[in-house]
Amino acid sequence: MKNVTITLDEKTAIWARVYAAEHNMSLSRLVGEMLAARMGELAEYDRAMRAYLARPPVKLGRAGRRYPSREELHDRARLR
């Protein structure tokens, strides 16, 4: 384990202490778990993005037909 010093504004520090106490854990453990959870989220997002980008591009099936205009897709005339 590595000790780290963090600086929090007063309002955040109070909230964190109360939240940690309500969940029967130390402030250090609370911050560590929050950071570990965020690290996991970012790793999962990165894995998903790499998997998506590794897929080959797909041709759209509109051979010989025109694509709809923005107006047709979004019915912008109704919004004006």
C-alpha positions as a LaTeX table, in Angstrom:
\begin{tabular}{lrrr}
\hline
Residue & $x$ (\AA) & $y$ (\AA) & $z$ (\AA) \\
\hline
Met1 & 0.00 & 0.00 & 0.00 \\
Lys2 & 1.11 & 3.53 & $-0.79$ \\
Asn3 & 0.21 & 6.55 & 1.33 \\
Val4 & $-0.99$ & 9.60 & $-0.59$ \\
Thr5 & $-1.95$ & 13.05 & 0.65 \\
Ile6 & $-4.95$ & 14.73 & $-0.97$ \\
Thr7 & $-6.41$ & 18.21 & $-0.52$ \\
Leu8 & $-10.18$ & 18.67 & $-0.44$ \\
Asp9 & $-12.34$ & 21.74 & $-0.03$ \\
Glu10 & $-14.14$ & 21.87 & 3.32 \\
Lys11 & $-17.57$ & 20.89 & 1.97 \\
Thr12 & $-16.20$ & 17.85 & 0.13 \\
Ala13 & $-14.11$ & 16.76 & 3.12 \\
Ile14 & $-17.12$ & 16.91 & 5.44 \\
Trp15 & $-19.29$ & 14.95 & 3.00 \\
Ala16 & $-16.57$ & 12.33 & 2.54 \\
Arg17 & $-16.06$ & 11.86 & 6.29 \\
Val18 & $-19.79$ & 11.49 & 6.92 \\
Tyr19 & $-20.26$ & 9.11 & 3.96 \\
Ala20 & $-17.32$ & 6.96 & 5.06 \\
Ala21 & $-18.60$ & 6.84 & 8.65 \\
Glu22 & $-22.11$ & 5.89 & 7.49 \\
His23 & $-20.59$ & 2.99 & 5.54 \\
Asn24 & $-18.29$ & 1.92 & 8.39 \\
Met25 & $-15.06$ & 2.57 & 6.51 \\
Ser26 & $-12.14$ & 4.91 & 6.76 \\
Leu27 & $-11.84$ & 7.94 & 4.54 \\
Ser28 & $-8.71$ & 6.40 & 3.07 \\
Arg29 & $-10.55$ & 3.21 & 2.16 \\
Leu30 & $-13.46$ & 5.21 & 0.69 \\
Val31 & $-11.17$ & 7.21 & $-1.59$ \\
Gly32 & $-9.24$ & 4.07 & $-2.55$ \\
Glu33 & $-12.42$ & 2.20 & $-3.48$ \\
Met34 & $-13.76$ & 5.16 & $-5.48$ \\
Leu35 & $-10.52$ & 5.45 & $-7.42$ \\
Ala36 & $-10.37$ & 1.69 & $-8.02$ \\
Ala37 & $-13.96$ & 1.73 & $-9.31$ \\
Arg38 & $-13.18$ & 4.63 & $-11.66$ \\
Met39 & $-10.05$ & 2.86 & $-12.87$ \\
Gly40 & $-12.15$ & $-0.23$ & $-13.67$ \\
Glu41 & $-14.72$ & 1.84 & $-15.56$ \\
Leu42 & $-12.04$ & 3.48 & $-17.67$ \\
Ala43 & $-10.35$ & 0.15 & $-18.40$ \\
Glu44 & $-13.69$ & $-1.37$ & $-19.47$ \\
Tyr45 & $-14.46$ & 1.62 & $-21.68$ \\
Asp46 & $-11.00$ & 1.41 & $-23.27$ \\
Arg47 & $-11.45$ & $-2.33$ & $-23.90$ \\
Ala48 & $-14.86$ & $-1.79$ & $-25.49$ \\
Met49 & $-13.59$ & 1.07 & $-27.67$ \\
Arg50 & $-10.61$ & $-1.00$ & $-28.90$ \\
Ala51 & $-12.94$ & $-3.92$ & $-29.70$ \\
Tyr52 & $-15.30$ & $-1.62$ & $-31.62$ \\
Leu53 & $-12.52$ & 0.06 & $-33.57$ \\
Ala54 & $-10.96$ & $-3.32$ & $-34.44$ \\
Arg55 & $-14.07$ & $-4.29$ & $-36.39$ \\
Pro56 & $-13.91$ & $-3.70$ & $-40.14$ \\
Pro57 & $-16.04$ & $-0.89$ & $-41.61$ \\
Val58 & $-19.48$ & $-1.83$ & $-42.89$ \\
Lys59 & $-20.80$ & $-0.56$ & $-46.20$ \\
Leu60 & $-24.21$ & 0.99 & $-45.96$ \\
Gly61 & $-26.87$ & $-0.78$ & $-48.03$ \\
Arg62 & $-28.05$ & 2.17 & $-50.11$ \\
Ala63 & $-26.68$ & 1.18 & $-53.54$ \\
Gly64 & $-28.36$ & 3.32 & $-56.20$ \\
Arg65 & $-30.64$ & 5.15 & $-53.76$ \\
Arg66 & $-30.10$ & 8.59 & $-52.29$ \\
Tyr67 & $-29.78$ & 9.13 & $-48.56$ \\
Pro68 & $-32.50$ & 11.12 & $-46.82$ \\
Ser69 & $-31.79$ & 14.80 & $-46.21$ \\
Arg70 & $-31.37$ & 16.24 & $-42.74$ \\
Glu71 & $-34.76$ & 17.86 & $-43.09$ \\
Glu72 & $-36.40$ & 14.52 & $-43.86$ \\
Leu73 & $-34.65$ & 12.78 & $-40.98$ \\
His74 & $-35.33$ & 15.39 & $-38.32$ \\
Asp75 & $-38.58$ & 16.98 & $-39.48$ \\
Arg76 & $-37.02$ & 20.41 & $-38.97$ \\
Ala77 & $-39.87$ & 22.25 & $-40.68$ \\
Arg78 & $-42.16$ & 21.28 & $-37.78$ \\
Leu79 & $-39.73$ & 22.81 & $-35.27$ \\
Arg80 & $-39.70$ & 26.25 & $-36.94$ \\
\hline
\end{tabular}
